[in-house]
């Protein structure tokens, strides 16, 4: 399996996790509250992180690869921090997905752009 394909699979799974997060927002928070706003915002952050990986599956420049690595490392860190207050399988899954995406960027070794 190619590095690009692994990235696309991980990014797609991450996007689905984010969409599930957004879809569950209404069920978990029927009223618009600060907690609901944070929950929706987190769902959007996951979706945007996944989209950044999908959009840059074929990197255009080295700066884009660094930005993608930064996004993936930050999201991995946020999921690790979330584990402290919300230890659950969805948190482990999100952290592993973003850690895997970060590893894909590193494994690509910031290959020369052709």
C-alpha positions as CSV (number, residue, x, y, z in Angstrom):
1,X,0.0,0.0,0.0
2,X,1.4,3.4,-1.0
3,X,2.0,6.2,1.5
4,X,-0.5,8.4,-0.4
5,X,-3.2,5.7,0.0
6,X,-2.5,5.3,3.7
7,X,-2.8,9.0,4.1
8,X,-6.1,9.1,2.2
9,X,-7.5,6.2,4.3
10,X,-6.5,7.8,7.6
11,X,-7.7,11.2,6.6
12,X,-11.0,9.9,5.4
13,X,-11.5,8.0,8.7
14,X,-10.6,11.1,10.6
15,X,-13.1,13.1,8.6
16,X,-15.9,10.6,9.3
17,X,-15.0,10.8,13.1
18,X,-15.4,14.6,12.8
19,X,-18.7,14.3,10.9
20,X,-20.0,11.9,13.6
21,X,-19.0,14.4,16.2
22,X,-21.0,17.1,14.5
23,X,-24.0,14.8,13.9
24,X,-24.1,13.8,17.6
25,X,-24.0,17.4,18.7
26,X,-27.8,17.9,18.4
27,X,-28.5,14.6,20.2
28,X,-26.2,15.3,23.1
29,X,-27.0,19.0,23.4
30,X,-30.6,19.7,22.4
31,X,-30.2,23.3,23.6
32,X,-27.5,25.8,22.4
33,X,-25.1,26.2,25.3
34,X,-21.4,26.9,25.8
35,X,-20.8,23.2,26.1
36,X,-22.7,22.6,22.8
37,X,-20.6,25.3,21.1
38,X,-17.3,23.7,22.2
39,X,-18.6,20.3,21.1
40,X,-19.5,21.6,17.6
41,X,-16.2,23.5,17.4
42,X,-14.3,20.4,18.2
43,X,-16.1,18.5,15.4
44,X,-15.3,21.3,13.0
45,X,-11.6,21.2,14.0
46,X,-11.5,17.4,13.4
47,X,-13.1,17.9,10.0
48,X,-10.8,20.7,9.0
49,X,-7.8,18.8,10.1
50,X,-8.9,15.8,8.0
51,X,-9.6,18.1,5.0
52,X,-6.1,19.6,5.3
53,X,-4.6,16.1,5.0
54,X,-6.9,15.2,2.1
55,X,-6.2,18.4,0.2
56,X,-2.4,18.1,0.6
57,X,-2.2,14.3,-0.2
58,X,-0.1,15.4,-3.1
59,X,1.9,18.2,-1.5
60,X,2.5,21.3,-3.6
61,X,5.4,22.7,-1.5
62,X,7.5,22.0,1.5
63,X,5.6,24.7,3.6
64,X,2.4,22.8,3.0
65,X,4.0,19.6,4.4
66,X,5.3,21.5,7.5
67,X,1.8,23.0,8.0
68,X,0.2,19.5,7.7
69,X,2.7,18.1,10.2
70,X,2.0,20.9,12.6
71,X,-1.8,20.4,12.3
72,X,-1.5,16.7,12.9
73,X,0.8,17.1,15.9
74,X,-1.4,19.7,17.5
75,X,-4.5,17.6,17.0
76,X,-2.7,14.6,18.5
77,X,-1.8,16.7,21.5
78,X,-5.3,18.0,21.9
79,X,-6.6,14.4,21.9
80,X,-4.0,13.4,24.4
81,X,-5.1,16.3,26.7
82,X,-8.7,15.3,26.2
83,X,-7.9,11.8,27.5
84,X,-7.3,13.4,31.0
85,X,-10.9,14.6,31.3
86,X,-12.7,12.2,28.9
87,X,-11.0,8.8,28.7
88,X,-13.0,7.0,26.0
89,X,-12.5,5.0,22.9
90,X,-13.4,7.9,20.6
91,X,-10.5,9.9,22.2
92,X,-8.0,7.1,21.6
93,X,-9.3,6.7,18.0
94,X,-8.9,10.4,17.3
95,X,-5.4,10.6,18.8
96,X,-4.3,7.5,16.9
97,X,-5.7,8.8,13.6
98,X,-3.9,12.1,13.9
99,X,-0.7,10.5,15.2
100,X,-0.8,8.2,12.1
101,X,-1.3,11.1,9.8
102,X,1.7,12.9,11.4
103,X,3.7,9.7,10.9
104,X,2.8,9.7,7.3
105,X,4.1,13.2,6.8
106,X,7.4,12.3,8.6
107,X,7.7,9.0,6.6
108,X,7.4,11.0,3.4
109,X,10.6,12.6,4.6
110,X,9.5,15.8,3.1
111,X,10.3,14.4,-0.3
112,X,11.4,16.8,-3.0
113,X,8.5,18.2,-4.9
114,X,8.5,17.3,-8.6
